[in-house]
Amino acid sequence: MAKVEFLGPIGRASIEVDIQNLSELKSFFKEDKELQEWLSICAVAINDTLVCEADVPVSSHDKISLLPPVCGG
């Protein structure tokens, strides 16, 4: 199972999910309105590499990081 970590102000504990690609992750969270909002604005990294495509394959040992936007100086 892939590990999903929620960084920054999302404020949730990491979970493990059984998905084949990032599109399935969005479906996995379809009932959670707050996470749906975060998913629409977060960058996503798989194994510390930013990805832009929802059909990127996810394997059972991957780490998926949801990176919310931040500002600072």
All heavy atoms as TSV, in Angstrom:
chain	resi	resn	atom	element	x	y	z
A	1	MET	N	N	0.841	-1.175	0.000
A	1	MET	CA	C	0.000	0.000	0.000
A	1	MET	C	C	0.888	1.241	0.000
A	1	MET	O	O	1.907	1.281	0.672
A	1	MET	CB	C	-0.904	-0.016	1.220
A	1	MET	CG	C	-1.747	-1.263	1.308
A	1	MET	SD	S	-3.516	-1.133	1.376
A	1	MET	CE	C	-3.945	-0.063	2.628
A	2	ALA	N	N	0.477	2.235	-0.745
A	2	ALA	CA	C	1.227	3.485	-0.821
A	2	ALA	C	C	0.906	4.337	0.410
A	2	ALA	O	O	-0.201	4.292	0.942
A	2	ALA	CB	C	0.859	4.248	-2.090
A	3	LYS	N	N	1.878	5.107	0.843
A	3	LYS	CA	C	1.702	5.986	1.997
A	3	LYS	C	C	1.410	7.392	1.513
A	3	LYS	O	O	2.099	7.913	0.642
A	3	LYS	CB	C	2.966	5.983	2.845
A	3	LYS	CG	C	2.879	6.850	4.076
A	3	LYS	CD	C	4.173	6.799	4.858
A	3	LYS	CE	C	4.117	7.671	6.089
A	3	LYS	NZ	N	5.367	7.601	6.844
A	4	VAL	N	N	0.372	8.011	2.069
A	4	VAL	CA	C	0.030	9.393	1.750
A	4	VAL	C	C	0.347	10.245	2.966
A	4	VAL	O	O	-0.143	9.953	4.069
A	4	VAL	CB	C	-1.463	9.552	1.382
A	4	VAL	CG1	C	-1.792	11.003	1.061
A	4	VAL	CG2	C	-1.839	8.651	0.218
A	5	GLU	N	N	1.171	11.280	2.778
A	5	GLU	CA	C	1.455	12.198	3.878
A	5	GLU	C	C	0.886	13.569	3.540
A	5	GLU	O	O	0.957	14.025	2.406
A	5	GLU	CB	C	2.938	12.248	4.204
A	5	GLU	CG	C	3.839	12.680	3.098
A	5	GLU	CD	C	5.307	12.684	3.499
A	5	GLU	OE1	O	5.685	12.096	4.536
A	5	GLU	OE2	O	6.091	13.292	2.766
A	6	PHE	N	N	0.286	14.170	4.545
A	6	PHE	CA	C	-0.380	15.466	4.417
A	6	PHE	C	C	0.499	16.512	5.096
A	6	PHE	O	O	0.589	16.539	6.316
A	6	PHE	CB	C	-1.755	15.420	5.080
A	6	PHE	CG	C	-2.614	14.293	4.572
A	6	PHE	CD1	C	-2.678	13.092	5.258
A	6	PHE	CD2	C	-3.358	14.451	3.426
A	6	PHE	CE1	C	-3.472	12.052	4.796
A	6	PHE	CE2	C	-4.156	13.420	2.949
A	6	PHE	CZ	C	-4.213	12.220	3.641
A	7	LEU	N	N	1.138	17.363	4.321
A	7	LEU	CA	C	2.109	18.300	4.871
A	7	LEU	C	C	1.471	19.638	5.231
A	7	LEU	O	O	0.371	19.967	4.782
A	7	LEU	CB	C	3.248	18.492	3.876
A	7	LEU	CG	C	3.979	17.199	3.485
A	7	LEU	CD1	C	5.057	17.485	2.464
A	7	LEU	CD2	C	4.570	16.518	4.699
A	8	GLY	N	N	2.196	20.400	6.029
A	8	GLY	CA	C	1.781	21.761	6.374
A	8	GLY	C	C	0.442	21.837	7.080
A	8	GLY	O	O	0.127	21.011	7.937
A	9	PRO	N	N	-0.368	22.823	6.695
A	9	PRO	CA	C	-1.604	23.105	7.428
A	9	PRO	C	C	-2.728	22.100	7.199
A	9	PRO	O	O	-3.786	22.229	7.804
A	9	PRO	CB	C	-2.010	24.487	6.901
A	9	PRO	CG	C	-1.428	24.551	5.533
A	9	PRO	CD	C	-0.128	23.794	5.634
A	10	ILE	N	N	-2.518	21.090	6.364
A	10	ILE	CA	C	-3.571	20.084	6.192
A	10	ILE	C	C	-3.828	19.402	7.528
A	10	ILE	O	O	-4.966	19.122	7.881
A	10	ILE	CB	C	-3.209	19.070	5.097
A	10	ILE	CG1	C	-3.031	19.785	3.761
A	10	ILE	CG2	C	-4.290	17.991	4.987
A	10	ILE	CD1	C	-2.533	18.913	2.634
A	11	GLY	N	N	-2.768	19.148	8.273
A	11	GLY	CA	C	-2.890	18.689	9.651
A	11	GLY	C	C	-3.535	17.330	9.850
A	11	GLY	O	O	-4.338	17.151	10.758
A	12	ARG	N	N	-3.169	16.371	9.034
A	12	ARG	CA	C	-3.699	15.017	9.192
A	12	ARG	C	C	-2.545	14.028	9.291
A	12	ARG	O	O	-1.474	14.250	8.744
A	12	ARG	CB	C	-4.572	14.631	8.011
A	12	ARG	CG	C	-5.807	15.488	7.907
A	12	ARG	CD	C	-6.832	14.809	7.113
A	12	ARG	NE	N	-8.007	15.666	6.986
A	12	ARG	CZ	C	-9.153	15.242	6.549
A	12	ARG	NH1	N	-9.298	13.993	6.189
A	12	ARG	NH2	N	-10.175	16.057	6.465
A	13	ALA	N	N	-2.826	12.931	9.955
A	13	ALA	CA	C	-1.828	11.867	10.059
A	13	ALA	C	C	-1.710	11.156	8.714
A	13	ALA	O	O	-2.673	11.090	7.939
A	13	ALA	CB	C	-2.235	10.877	11.144
A	14	SER	N	N	-0.548	10.600	8.451
A	14	SER	CA	C	-0.328	9.835	7.226
A	14	SER	C	C	-1.232	8.606	7.216
A	14	SER	O	O	-1.562	8.052	8.267
A	14	SER	CB	C	1.128	9.383	7.135
A	14	SER	OG	O	1.982	10.491	7.061
A	15	ILE	N	N	-1.621	8.195	6.015
A	15	ILE	CA	C	-2.440	6.990	5.858
A	15	ILE	C	C	-1.860	6.140	4.744
A	15	ILE	O	O	-1.030	6.610	3.958
A	15	ILE	CB	C	-3.915	7.326	5.534
A	15	ILE	CG1	C	-4.035	8.065	4.191
A	15	ILE	CG2	C	-4.555	8.118	6.652
A	15	ILE	CD1	C	-5.454	8.158	3.674
A	16	GLU	N	N	-2.286	4.896	4.660
A	16	GLU	CA	C	-1.900	4.016	3.569
A	16	GLU	C	C	-3.121	3.747	2.709
A	16	GLU	O	O	-4.226	3.551	3.227
A	16	GLU	CB	C	-1.305	2.715	4.104
A	16	GLU	CG	C	0.042	2.938	4.762
A	16	GLU	CD	C	0.742	1.646	5.119
A	16	GLU	OE1	O	0.100	0.573	5.099
A	16	GLU	OE2	O	1.937	1.721	5.420
A	17	VAL	N	N	-2.920	3.767	1.390
A	17	VAL	CA	C	-4.011	3.554	0.448
A	17	VAL	C	C	-3.587	2.539	-0.612
A	17	VAL	O	O	-2.413	2.420	-0.933
A	17	VAL	CB	C	-4.444	4.872	-0.243
A	17	VAL	CG1	C	-5.043	5.832	0.760
A	17	VAL	CG2	C	-3.285	5.523	-0.965
A	18	ASP	N	N	-4.559	1.826	-1.135
A	18	ASP	CA	C	-4.319	0.859	-2.202
A	18	ASP	C	C	-4.880	1.451	-3.488
A	18	ASP	O	O	-6.073	1.333	-3.763
A	18	ASP	CB	C	-4.993	-0.469	-1.866
A	18	ASP	CG	C	-4.664	-1.548	-2.871
A	18	ASP	OD1	O	-3.672	-1.400	-3.611
A	18	ASP	OD2	O	-5.398	-2.560	-2.922
A	19	ILE	N	N	-4.024	2.150	-4.239
A	19	ILE	CA	C	-4.431	2.807	-5.478
A	19	ILE	C	C	-3.431	2.489	-6.580
A	19	ILE	O	O	-2.292	2.112	-6.294
A	19	ILE	CB	C	-4.553	4.338	-5.300
A	19	ILE	CG1	C	-3.230	4.943	-4.831
A	19	ILE	CG2	C	-5.687	4.694	-4.342
A	19	ILE	CD1	C	-3.192	6.461	-4.824
A	20	GLN	N	N	-3.857	2.676	-7.831
A	20	GLN	CA	C	-3.000	2.420	-8.984
A	20	GLN	C	C	-2.402	3.704	-9.572
A	20	GLN	O	O	-1.381	3.673	-10.224
A	20	GLN	CB	C	-3.793	1.698	-10.074
A	20	GLN	CG	C	-4.358	0.372	-9.629
A	20	GLN	CD	C	-3.277	-0.596	-9.201
A	20	GLN	OE1	O	-2.303	-0.794	-9.918
A	20	GLN	NE2	N	-3.426	-1.183	-8.032
A	21	ASN	N	N	-3.106	4.852	-9.356
A	21	ASN	CA	C	-2.632	6.134	-9.886
A	21	ASN	C	C	-3.242	7.270	-9.069
A	21	ASN	O	O	-4.063	7.040	-8.181
A	21	ASN	CB	C	-2.957	6.273	-11.375
A	21	ASN	CG	C	-4.423	6.121	-11.670
A	21	ASN	OD1	O	-5.266	6.734	-11.018
A	21	ASN	ND2	N	-4.753	5.301	-12.653
A	22	LEU	N	N	-2.850	8.496	-9.367
A	22	LEU	CA	C	-3.316	9.637	-8.577
A	22	LEU	C	C	-4.794	9.943	-8.785
A	22	LEU	O	O	-5.442	10.486	-7.893
A	22	LEU	CB	C	-2.464	10.868	-8.887
A	22	LEU	CG	C	-1.008	10.763	-8.450
A	22	LEU	CD1	C	-0.250	12.024	-8.848
A	22	LEU	CD2	C	-0.890	10.522	-6.958
A	23	SER	N	N	-5.344	9.599	-9.937
A	23	SER	CA	C	-6.784	9.782	-10.142
A	23	SER	C	C	-7.579	8.987	-9.115
A	23	SER	O	O	-8.597	9.442	-8.609
A	23	SER	CB	C	-7.194	9.340	-11.548
A	23	SER	OG	O	-6.665	10.199	-12.510
A	24	GLU	N	N	-7.105	7.804	-8.800
A	24	GLU	CA	C	-7.780	6.975	-7.801
A	24	GLU	C	C	-7.681	7.583	-6.411
A	24	GLU	O	O	-8.561	7.365	-5.585
A	24	GLU	CB	C	-7.207	5.563	-7.813
A	24	GLU	CG	C	-7.589	4.785	-9.044
A	24	GLU	CD	C	-7.087	3.355	-9.016
A	24	GLU	OE1	O	-6.710	2.851	-7.933
A	24	GLU	OE2	O	-7.059	2.738	-10.087
A	25	LEU	N	N	-6.626	8.347	-6.155
A	25	LEU	CA	C	-6.504	9.003	-4.853
A	25	LEU	C	C	-7.633	10.022	-4.676
A	25	LEU	O	O	-8.246	10.093	-3.617
A	25	LEU	CB	C	-5.150	9.687	-4.713
A	25	LEU	CG	C	-4.865	10.336	-3.358
A	25	LEU	CD1	C	-4.838	9.292	-2.249
A	25	LEU	CD2	C	-3.555	11.102	-3.409
A	26	LYS	N	N	-7.907	10.779	-5.716
A	26	LYS	CA	C	-9.003	11.743	-5.650
A	26	LYS	C	C	-10.325	11.027	-5.401
A	26	LYS	O	O	-11.137	11.471	-4.587
A	26	LYS	CB	C	-9.061	12.559	-6.944
A	26	LYS	CG	C	-10.017	13.705	-6.874
A	26	LYS	CD	C	-9.909	14.595	-8.093
A	26	LYS	CE	C	-10.818	15.791	-7.945
A	26	LYS	NZ	N	-10.683	16.726	-9.055
A	27	SER	N	N	-10.548	9.912	-6.054
A	27	SER	CA	C	-11.765	9.123	-5.833
A	27	SER	C	C	-11.807	8.573	-4.408
A	27	SER	O	O	-12.872	8.508	-3.796
A	27	SER	CB	C	-11.844	7.966	-6.825
A	27	SER	OG	O	-11.987	8.448	-8.125
A	28	PHE	N	N	-10.639	8.187	-3.886
A	28	PHE	CA	C	-10.549	7.640	-2.526
A	28	PHE	C	C	-11.055	8.658	-1.503
A	28	PHE	O	O	-11.683	8.297	-0.514
A	28	PHE	CB	C	-9.096	7.252	-2.232
A	28	PHE	CG	C	-8.888	6.548	-0.931
A	28	PHE	CD1	C	-9.061	5.179	-0.833
A	28	PHE	CD2	C	-8.510	7.248	0.203
A	28	PHE	CE1	C	-8.870	4.521	0.376
A	28	PHE	CE2	C	-8.315	6.606	1.407
A	28	PHE	CZ	C	-8.494	5.231	1.501
A	29	PHE	N	N	-10.802	9.944	-1.774
A	29	PHE	CA	C	-11.199	11.008	-0.843
A	29	PHE	C	C	-12.493	11.704	-1.251
A	29	PHE	O	O	-12.803	12.784	-0.760
A	29	PHE	CB	C	-10.087	12.053	-0.733
A	29	PHE	CG	C	-8.832	11.543	-0.086
A	29	PHE	CD1	C	-7.610	11.722	-0.705
A	29	PHE	CD2	C	-8.869	10.886	1.126
A	29	PHE	CE1	C	-6.444	11.268	-0.115
A	29	PHE	CE2	C	-7.715	10.420	1.727
A	29	PHE	CZ	C	-6.496	10.610	1.104
A	30	LYS	N	N	-13.287	11.113	-2.129
A	30	LYS	CA	C	-14.464	11.791	-2.679
A	30	LYS	C	C	-15.492	12.194	-1.623
A	30	LYS	O	O	-16.210	13.160	-1.816
A	30	LYS	CB	C	-15.131	10.946	-3.755
A	30	LYS	CG	C	-15.786	9.699	-3.241
A	30	LYS	CD	C	-16.386	8.904	-4.368
A	30	LYS	CE	C	-16.967	7.612	-3.815
A	30	LYS	NZ	N	-17.380	6.722	-4.866
A	31	GLU	N	N	-15.549	11.520	-0.507
A	31	GLU	CA	C	-16.522	11.843	0.545
A	31	GLU	C	C	-16.009	12.909	1.514
A	31	GLU	O	O	-16.754	13.399	2.339
A	31	GLU	CB	C	-16.907	10.583	1.322
A	31	GLU	CG	C	-17.535	9.501	0.474
A	31	GLU	CD	C	-18.844	9.932	-0.164
A	31	GLU	OE1	O	-19.636	10.645	0.490
A	31	GLU	OE2	O	-19.073	9.559	-1.330
A	32	ASP	N	N	-14.741	13.230	1.435
A	32	ASP	CA	C	-14.127	14.173	2.363
A	32	ASP	C	C	-13.993	15.541	1.683
A	32	ASP	O	O	-13.055	15.787	0.934
A	32	ASP	CB	C	-12.758	13.651	2.794
A	32	ASP	CG	C	-12.144	14.438	3.932
A	32	ASP	OD1	O	-12.279	15.686	3.948
A	32	ASP	OD2	O	-11.502	13.812	4.796
A	33	LYS	N	N	-14.945	16.419	1.933
A	33	LYS	CA	C	-14.989	17.729	1.264
A	33	LYS	C	C	-13.729	18.553	1.524
A	33	LYS	O	O	-13.205	19.215	0.633
A	33	LYS	CB	C	-16.224	18.521	1.707
A	33	LYS	CG	C	-17.523	17.853	1.370
A	33	LYS	CD	C	-17.784	17.920	-0.103
A	33	LYS	CE	C	-19.180	17.393	-0.385
A	33	LYS	NZ	N	-19.326	16.846	-1.682
A	34	GLU	N	N	-13.224	18.535	2.764
A	34	GLU	CA	C	-12.026	19.310	3.093
A	34	GLU	C	C	-10.823	18.834	2.279
A	34	GLU	O	O	-10.086	19.642	1.704
A	34	GLU	CB	C	-11.717	19.216	4.586
A	34	GLU	CG	C	-10.489	20.019	4.974
A	34	GLU	CD	C	-10.098	19.862	6.449
A	34	GLU	OE1	O	-10.736	19.081	7.176
A	34	GLU	OE2	O	-9.138	20.524	6.841
A	35	LEU	N	N	-10.632	17.522	2.200
A	35	LEU	CA	C	-9.500	17.014	1.425
A	35	LEU	C	C	-9.687	17.252	-0.063
A	35	LEU	O	O	-8.710	17.493	-0.774
A	35	LEU	CB	C	-9.284	15.525	1.693
A	35	LEU	CG	C	-8.425	15.206	2.900
A	35	LEU	CD1	C	-8.236	13.711	3.059
A	35	LEU	CD2	C	-7.084	15.900	2.836
A	36	GLN	N	N	-10.899	17.224	-0.560
A	36	GLN	CA	C	-11.145	17.537	-1.970
A	36	GLN	C	C	-10.669	18.959	-2.283
A	36	GLN	O	O	-10.070	19.202	-3.318
A	36	GLN	CB	C	-12.630	17.395	-2.313
A	36	GLN	CG	C	-13.092	15.966	-2.466
A	36	GLN	CD	C	-12.499	15.301	-3.688
A	36	GLN	OE1	O	-12.395	15.892	-4.753
A	36	GLN	NE2	N	-12.091	14.061	-3.520
A	37	GLU	N	N	-10.937	19.885	-1.359
A	37	GLU	CA	C	-10.469	21.263	-1.552
A	37	GLU	C	C	-8.943	21.325	-1.557
A	37	GLU	O	O	-8.346	22.006	-2.386
A	37	GLU	CB	C	-11.055	22.177	-0.476
A	37	GLU	CG	C	-12.539	22.412	-0.637
A	37	GLU	CD	C	-13.118	23.311	0.443
A	37	GLU	OE1	O	-12.373	24.140	0.994
A	37	GLU	OE2	O	-14.311	23.166	0.726
A	38	TRP	N	N	-8.313	20.632	-0.619
A	38	TRP	CA	C	-6.850	20.614	-0.574
A	38	TRP	C	C	-6.279	20.011	-1.855
A	38	TRP	O	O	-5.299	20.521	-2.412
A	38	TRP	CB	C	-6.332	19.849	0.639
A	38	TRP	CG	C	-6.343	20.636	1.907
A	38	TRP	CD1	C	-7.087	20.376	3.020
A	38	TRP	CD2	C	-5.587	21.811	2.213
A	38	TRP	NE1	N	-6.843	21.320	3.992
A	38	TRP	CE2	C	-5.917	22.210	3.517
A	38	TRP	CE3	C	-4.657	22.566	1.513
A	38	TRP	CZ2	C	-5.355	23.326	4.131
A	38	TRP	CZ3	C	-4.093	23.671	2.128
A	38	TRP	CH2	C	-4.449	24.034	3.419
A	39	LEU	N	N	-6.866	18.913	-2.325
A	39	LEU	CA	C	-6.353	18.261	-3.530
A	39	LEU	C	C	-6.394	19.180	-4.739
A	39	LEU	O	O	-5.546	19.094	-5.629
A	39	LEU	CB	C	-7.144	16.985	-3.822
A	39	LEU	CG	C	-6.864	15.796	-2.911
A	39	LEU	CD1	C	-7.836	14.660	-3.209
A	39	LEU	CD2	C	-5.436	15.328	-3.049
A	40	SER	N	N	-7.361	20.086	-4.763
A	40	SER	CA	C	-7.479	20.973	-5.923
A	40	SER	C	C	-6.396	22.061	-5.950
A	40	SER	O	O	-6.132	22.636	-6.998
A	40	SER	CB	C	-8.870	21.607	-5.964
A	40	SER	OG	O	-9.038	22.511	-4.900
A	41	ILE	N	N	-5.751	22.333	-4.805
A	41	ILE	CA	C	-4.750	23.401	-4.766
A	41	ILE	C	C	-3.340	22.918	-4.409
A	41	ILE	O	O	-2.390	23.691	-4.503
A	41	ILE	CB	C	-5.161	24.539	-3.801
A	41	ILE	CG1	C	-5.293	24.030	-2.369
A	41	ILE	CG2	C	-6.429	25.203	-4.269
A	41	ILE	CD1	C	-5.492	25.129	-1.336
A	42	CYS	N	N	-3.206	21.675	-4.002
A	42	CYS	CA	C	-1.902	21.153	-3.585
A	42	CYS	C	C	-1.074	20.678	-4.764
A	42	CYS	O	O	-1.608	20.171	-5.750
A	42	CYS	CB	C	-2.087	19.967	-2.639
A	42	CYS	SG	S	-2.549	20.405	-0.967
A	43	ALA	N	N	0.231	20.831	-4.623
A	43	ALA	CA	C	1.159	20.129	-5.498
A	43	ALA	C	C	1.268	18.707	-4.947
A	43	ALA	O	O	1.019	18.469	-3.761
A	43	ALA	CB	C	2.515	20.812	-5.488
A	44	VAL	N	N	1.621	17.781	-5.810
A	44	VAL	CA	C	1.731	16.382	-5.395
A	44	VAL	C	C	3.110	15.864	-5.774
A	44	VAL	O	O	3.597	16.114	-6.883
A	44	VAL	CB	C	0.631	15.523	-6.059
A	44	VAL	CG1	C	0.774	14.053	-5.660
A	44	VAL	CG2	C	-0.754	16.035	-5.698
A	45	ALA	N	N	3.717	15.145	-4.839
A	45	ALA	CA	C	5.011	14.517	-5.108
A	45	ALA	C	C	4.897	13.025	-4.843
A	45	ALA	O	O	4.206	12.606	-3.907
A	45	ALA	CB	C	6.097	15.116	-4.223
A	46	ILE	N	N	5.534	12.249	-5.694
A	46	ILE	CA	C	5.655	10.816	-5.461
A	46	ILE	C	C	7.126	10.539	-5.245
A	46	ILE	O	O	7.958	10.850	-6.110
A	46	ILE	CB	C	5.103	9.992	-6.635
A	46	ILE	CG1	C	3.596	10.257	-6.804
A	46	ILE	CG2	C	5.362	8.501	-6.412
A	46	ILE	CD1	C	2.967	9.527	-7.976
A	47	ASN	N	N	7.449	10.005	-4.087
A	47	ASN	CA	C	8.842	9.721	-3.712
A	47	ASN	C	C	9.716	10.965	-3.882
A	47	ASN	O	O	10.809	10.918	-4.447
A	47	ASN	CB	C	9.392	8.543	-4.516
A	47	ASN	CG	C	8.590	7.291	-4.267
A	47	ASN	OD1	O	8.151	7.024	-3.155
A	47	ASN	ND2	N	8.365	6.526	-5.313
A	48	ASP	N	N	9.182	12.093	-3.416
A	48	ASP	CA	C	9.883	13.376	-3.391
A	48	ASP	C	C	10.131	13.994	-4.772
A	48	ASP	O	O	10.959	14.894	-4.910
A	48	ASP	CB	C	11.205	13.273	-2.619
A	48	ASP	CG	C	10.988	12.838	-1.176
A	48	ASP	OD1	O	9.988	13.278	-0.571
A	48	ASP	OD2	O	11.803	12.048	-0.662
A	49	THR	N	N	9.409	13.541	-5.786
A	49	THR	CA	C	9.483	14.124	-7.128
A	49	THR	C	C	8.113	14.680	-7.487
A	49	THR	O	O	7.123	13.944	-7.469
A	49	THR	CB	C	9.898	13.064	-8.179
A	49	THR	OG1	O	11.176	12.536	-7.813
A	49	THR	CG2	C	9.969	13.663	-9.559
A	50	LEU	N	N	8.057	15.981	-7.799
A	50	LEU	CA	C	6.778	16.584	-8.167
A	50	LEU	C	C	6.227	15.949	-9.434
A	50	LEU	O	O	6.975	15.686	-10.375
A	50	LEU	CB	C	6.939	18.088	-8.390
A	50	LEU	CG	C	7.166	18.920	-7.131
A	50	LEU	CD1	C	7.413	20.375	-7.517
A	50	LEU	CD2	C	5.987	18.826	-6.187
A	51	VAL	N	N	4.911	15.712	-9.442
A	51	VAL	CA	C	4.243	15.144	-10.612
A	51	VAL	C	C	3.059	16.028	-10.971
A	51	VAL	O	O	2.468	16.683	-10.114
A	51	VAL	CB	C	3.787	13.698	-10.370
A	51	VAL	CG1	C	4.971	12.776	-10.164
A	51	VAL	CG2	C	2.845	13.610	-9.187
A	52	CYS	N	N	2.723	16.044	-12.245
A	52	CYS	CA	C	1.620	16.876	-12.731
A	52	CYS	C	C	0.494	16.053	-13.344
A	52	CYS	O	O	-0.606	16.559	-13.505
A	52	CYS	CB	C	2.122	17.878	-13.760
A	52	CYS	SG	S	3.323	19.036	-13.095
A	53	GLU	N	N	0.767	14.840	-13.690
A	53	GLU	CA	C	-0.207	13.994	-14.376
A	53	GLU	C	C	-0.969	13.120	-13.387
A	53	GLU	O	O	-0.364	12.508	-12.515
A	53	GLU	CB	C	0.499	13.092	-15.395
A	53	GLU	CG	C	1.365	13.830	-16.379
A	53	GLU	CD	C	0.572	14.719	-17.312
A	53	GLU	OE1	O	-0.539	14.321	-17.699
A	53	GLU	OE2	O	1.061	15.811	-17.646
A	54	ALA	N	N	-2.295	13.058	-13.556
A	54	ALA	CA	C	-3.119	12.250	-12.656
A	54	ALA	C	C	-3.014	10.758	-12.947
A	54	ALA	O	O	-3.351	9.941	-12.101
A	54	ALA	CB	C	-4.576	12.694	-12.742
A	55	ASP	N	N	-2.520	10.397	-14.133
A	55	ASP	CA	C	-2.427	8.985	-14.480
A	55	ASP	C	C	-1.055	8.377	-14.184
A	55	ASP	O	O	-0.751	7.275	-14.608
A	55	ASP	CB	C	-2.802	8.766	-15.939
A	55	ASP	CG	C	-1.875	9.487	-16.904
A	55	ASP	OD1	O	-1.080	10.337	-16.460
A	55	ASP	OD2	O	-1.955	9.202	-18.113
A	56	VAL	N	N	-0.235	9.101	-13.416
A	56	VAL	CA	C	1.076	8.576	-13.018
A	56	VAL	C	C	0.853	7.318	-12.181
A	56	VAL	O	O	0.085	7.333	-11.218
A	56	VAL	CB	C	1.862	9.628	-12.200
A	56	VAL	CG1	C	3.125	9.037	-11.618
A	56	VAL	CG2	C	2.164	10.839	-13.041
A	57	PRO	N	N	1.500	6.213	-12.538
A	57	PRO	CA	C	1.325	4.982	-11.768
A	57	PRO	C	C	1.854	5.133	-10.339
A	57	PRO	O	O	2.844	5.817	-10.093
A	57	PRO	CB	C	2.140	3.939	-12.522
A	57	PRO	CG	C	2.535	4.553	-13.806
A	57	PRO	CD	C	2.388	6.031	-13.675
A	58	VAL	N	N	1.189	4.478	-9.426
A	58	VAL	CA	C	1.592	4.460	-8.022
A	58	VAL	C	C	1.791	2.999	-7.626
A	58	VAL	O	O	0.907	2.169	-7.852
A	58	VAL	CB	C	0.506	5.104	-7.125
A	58	VAL	CG1	C	0.861	4.976	-5.654
A	58	VAL	CG2	C	0.306	6.565	-7.506
A	59	SER	N	N	2.946	2.687	-7.050
A	59	SER	CA	C	3.192	1.316	-6.603
A	59	SER	C	C	3.015	1.215	-5.092
A	59	SER	O	O	2.885	2.212	-4.396
A	59	SER	CB	C	4.586	0.850	-7.025
A	59	SER	OG	O	5.569	1.521	-6.287
A	60	SER	N	N	3.052	0.005	-4.614
A	60	SER	CA	C	2.731	-0.245	-3.203
A	60	SER	C	C	3.744	0.338	-2.220
A	60	SER	O	O	3.423	0.521	-1.057
A	60	SER	CB	C	2.595	-1.741	-2.955
A	60	SER	OG	O	3.805	-2.406	-3.257
A	61	HIS	N	N	4.939	0.662	-2.663
A	61	HIS	CA	C	5.950	1.193	-1.744
A	61	HIS	C	C	6.207	2.688	-1.942
A	61	HIS	O	O	7.155	3.226	-1.380
A	61	HIS	CB	C	7.257	0.409	-1.881
A	61	HIS	CG	C	7.094	-1.032	-1.563
A	61	HIS	ND1	N	6.871	-1.490	-0.284
A	61	HIS	CD2	C	7.080	-2.122	-2.357
A	61	HIS	CE1	C	6.742	-2.805	-0.304
A	61	HIS	NE2	N	6.860	-3.209	-1.546
A	62	ASP	N	N	5.352	3.344	-2.722
A	62	ASP	CA	C	5.541	4.767	-2.985
A	62	ASP	C	C	5.072	5.633	-1.821
A	62	ASP	O	O	4.181	5.235	-1.055
A	62	ASP	CB	C	4.777	5.192	-4.244
A	62	ASP	CG	C	5.451	4.735	-5.518
A	62	ASP	OD1	O	6.659	4.425	-5.487
A	62	ASP	OD2	O	4.764	4.675	-6.551
A	63	LYS	N	N	5.682	6.807	-1.724
A	63	LYS	CA	C	5.260	7.825	-0.756
A	63	LYS	C	C	4.659	8.980	-1.558
A	63	LYS	O	O	5.327	9.565	-2.400
A	63	LYS	CB	C	6.434	8.314	0.071
A	63	LYS	CG	C	6.071	9.445	1.035
A	63	LYS	CD	C	7.281	9.947	1.804
A	63	LYS	CE	C	8.162	10.746	0.871
A	63	LYS	NZ	N	9.260	11.443	1.557
A	64	ILE	N	N	3.403	9.297	-1.274
A	64	ILE	CA	C	2.708	10.388	-1.939
A	64	ILE	C	C	2.616	11.533	-0.940
A	64	ILE	O	O	2.105	11.349	0.168
A	64	ILE	CB	C	1.296	9.962	-2.382
A	64	ILE	CG1	C	1.383	8.754	-3.312
A	64	ILE	CG2	C	0.566	11.125	-3.041
A	64	ILE	CD1	C	0.055	8.066	-3.519
A	65	SER	N	N	3.108	12.698	-1.333
A	65	SER	CA	C	3.087	13.857	-0.446
A	65	SER	C	C	2.165	14.928	-1.034
A	65	SER	O	O	2.307	15.283	-2.204
A	65	SER	CB	C	4.490	14.440	-0.283
A	65	SER	OG	O	5.375	13.474	0.212
A	66	LEU	N	N	1.235	15.410	-0.224
A	66	LEU	CA	C	0.386	16.532	-0.629
A	66	LEU	C	C	1.012	17.797	-0.072
A	66	LEU	O	O	1.174	17.941	1.143
A	66	LEU	CB	C	-1.032	16.345	-0.098
A	66	LEU	CG	C	-1.769	15.104	-0.605
A	66	LEU	CD1	C	-3.165	15.055	-0.026
A	66	LEU	CD2	C	-1.806	15.059	-2.114
A	67	LEU	N	N	1.404	18.692	-0.977
A	67	LEU	CA	C	2.160	19.895	-0.615
A	67	LEU	C	C	1.279	21.130	-0.809
A	67	LEU	O	O	1.116	21.612	-1.926
A	67	LEU	CB	C	3.392	20.000	-1.513
A	67	LEU	CG	C	4.266	18.744	-1.564
A	67	LEU	CD1	C	5.086	18.706	-2.816
A	67	LEU	CD2	C	5.127	18.680	-0.344
A	68	PRO	N	N	0.715	21.664	0.270
A	68	PRO	CA	C	-0.134	22.840	0.135
A	68	PRO	C	C	0.684	24.070	-0.225
A	68	PRO	O	O	1.884	24.145	0.054
A	68	PRO	CB	C	-0.760	23.000	1.515
A	68	PRO	CG	C	0.124	22.271	2.438
A	68	PRO	CD	C	0.816	21.202	1.641
A	69	PRO	N	N	0.043	25.042	-0.881
A	69	PRO	CA	C	0.762	26.272	-1.216
A	69	PRO	C	C	1.134	27.035	0.052
A	69	PRO	O	O	0.402	27.016	1.038
A	69	PRO	CB	C	-0.247	27.065	-2.051
A	69	PRO	CG	C	-1.570	26.490	-1.718
A	69	PRO	CD	C	-1.348	25.081	-1.278
A	70	VAL	N	N	2.291	27.678	0.010
A	70	VAL	CA	C	2.752	28.478	1.134
A	70	VAL	C	C	3.277	29.802	0.611
A	70	VAL	O	O	3.586	29.949	-0.562
A	70	VAL	CB	C	3.858	27.764	1.953
A	70	VAL	CG1	C	3.341	26.515	2.585
A	70	VAL	CG2	C	5.063	27.470	1.095
A	71	CYS	N	N	3.364	30.753	1.490
A	71	CYS	CA	C	3.994	32.014	1.114
A	71	CYS	C	C	4.961	32.397	2.209
A	71	CYS	O	O	4.855	31.942	3.336
A	71	CYS	CB	C	2.959	33.118	0.874
A	71	CYS	SG	S	2.003	33.543	2.315
A	72	GLY	N	N	5.904	33.182	1.873
A	72	GLY	CA	C	6.897	33.571	2.867
A	72	GLY	C	C	7.945	34.458	2.224
A	72	GLY	O	O	7.855	34.781	1.051
A	73	GLY	N	N	8.920	34.776	2.979
A	73	GLY	CA	C	9.931	35.653	2.426
A	73	GLY	C	C	11.308	35.289	2.804
A	73	GLY	O	O	11.649	34.357	3.375
